[in-house]
Amino acid sequence: MSFEAFEDMPISWANHEDIAIKLYEKFGDEFGESQIYRIRFTDLLDWVMGLPHFEGTKEECNEGHLEQIQAKWVYEWRDNQ
């Protein structure tokens, strides 16, 4: 399987790290560590739902998923500083 094929694989709520990588790719350094943790969950939910190849639903989402996504996004941001 080529790398491009991995980019096209579906993403679900359980794929916290993949979601965080996609969010970092989308927003780059627009948000720093403290700003990422202050993002409203309603905004984060909308952004995740709008990611390419995301196949989850709002009903499948919960606070735990959103907290994990924020934490992984911060790690991704730190790795790229």
RAZI-V868074 format. One record per pair of residues at least 6 apart in sequence whose C-alpha atoms are under 7 Angstrom apart, sorted by sequence separation. I is the first residue (numbers start at 0). J is the second residue. D is the distance in Angstrom with one decimal. If there is no record, write none. Layout:
i:I j:J d:D
i:I j:J d:D
This chain:
i:40 j:65 d:6.8
i:36 j:69 d:6.3
i:35 j:69 d:6.4
i:35 j:73 d:6.8
i:32 j:73 d:5.5
i:10 j:52 d:5.9
i:11 j:53 d:6.0
i:9 j:52 d:4.9
i:10 j:53 d:4.6
i:11 j:54 d:5.6
i:12 j:55 d:6.0
i:8 j:52 d:6.7
i:9 j:53 d:5.8
i:10 j:54 d:5.9
i:11 j:55 d:5.0
i:7 j:52 d:6.5
i:9 j:54 d:6.2
i:12 j:60 d:6.6
i:19 j:68 d:5.7
i:23 j:72 d:6.6
i:18 j:68 d:6.8
i:12 j:64 d:6.5
i:15 j:67 d:6.2
i:16 j:68 d:6.8
i:19 j:71 d:5.6
i:20 j:72 d:6.7
i:23 j:75 d:6.9
i:15 j:68 d:5.0
i:19 j:72 d:4.4
i:23 j:76 d:6.7
i:16 j:71 d:5.6
i:20 j:75 d:6.5
i:15 j:71 d:6.8
i:19 j:75 d:6.9
